[in-house]
C-alpha cells in the first residue's frame, strides 16, 4: 500500500465560561467539501483504509452542541459545547 505522509498544524483550545466547556479544534488541511455528508455515520473519504467514519457522530453524541466551519483548500474548525454544571437557582445558558 502506498501511503503519503502529510504534515500540518492542528490547534486545540479549551475554555470554561458560564457553566460550559468549549472545545475548539482547527487545522490547515484540505477542508471538507460537504459537511452534511461528512457528518453521516460511516462516511469516509478513504474507504480502503481502516476507518470507521464515526468521528463527527461520536463528537455530536457526547456534546450538547457542535458547529463545523470548513473551507476547501484552507482547513476546518470544529467548535463543541458541553454544559458541565447547572445550579438550581442560576440556570445560565451557554451559546456558540
C-alpha positions in Angstrom: 0.0 0.0 0.0 1.4 3.4 -1.0 0.7 5.9 1.7 1.7 9.6 1.6 2.6 11.2 4.9 1.1 14.6 5.3 2.1 17.2 7.8 0.1 20.1 9.1 -0.9 22.1 12.1 -3.8 21.1 14.4 -4.8 23.6 17.0 -6.8 22.6 20.1 -8.1 25.1 22.6 -10.5 24.7 25.6 -12.2 27.3 27.8 -14.8 27.3 30.5 -17.4 30.0 30.6 -21.0 30.2 32.1 -21.0 26.6 33.2 -20.0 25.4 29.8 -16.8 23.9 28.4 -15.9 25.0 24.9 -13.5 22.9 22.8 -12.2 24.2 19.5 -10.2 22.1 17.1 -8.9 23.6 13.8 -6.5 22.5 11.1 -5.0 23.8 7.9 -5.9 20.7 5.9 -7.8 20.1 2.8 -11.1 21.2 4.2 -14.5 19.5 3.9 -16.4 19.8 0.7 -19.8 18.6 2.0 -20.1 18.9 5.8 -23.6 17.3 6.0 -22.3 14.3 4.1 -19.2 14.1 6.3 -21.4 14.0 9.4 -23.2 10.9 8.2 -22.4 7.8 10.2 -19.9 5.5 8.4 -18.9 8.2 5.8 -15.2 8.1 5.0 -13.1 9.7 2.3 -10.7 6.7 2.4 -12.8 3.5 2.3 -9.7 1.3 1.5 -8.2 2.2 4.9 -9.3 1.0 8.3 -11.6 3.9 9.2 -14.9 3.8 10.9 -16.3 7.1 9.6 -17.8 7.9 13.0 -15.8 10.9 14.1 -18.5 13.6 13.9 -21.2 11.1 15.1 -19.2 10.4 18.2 -18.4 14.1 18.9 -22.1 15.0 18.5 -23.3 12.2 20.8 -21.1 13.5 23.7 -21.6 17.2 23.3 -24.6 19.5 23.7 -23.8 21.5 20.6 -21.3 21.3 17.7 -20.5 23.8 15.0 -18.4 22.9 11.9 -16.9 25.5 9.6 -14.7 24.4 6.6 -13.2 25.9 3.5 -11.9 23.6 0.8 -8.1 24.2 0.5 -7.9 26.2 3.7 -9.0 24.0 6.6 -11.6 23.1 9.1 -12.7 24.3 12.5 -15.0 22.4 14.9 -16.4 24.1 18.0 -18.1 21.9 20.6 -20.0 22.9 23.7 -20.9 20.9 26.8 -22.9 22.1 29.8 -20.8 21.0 32.8 -22.7 22.3 35.8 -26.1 23.8 36.4 -27.3 25.1 39.8 -31.0 25.2 40.7 -31.0 29.0 41.4 -28.9 30.0 38.4 -29.7 28.5 35.1 -27.2 30.0 32.8 -27.3 29.0 29.2 -24.2 28.8 27.0 -24.3 29.6 23.3 -21.9 29.1 20.5 
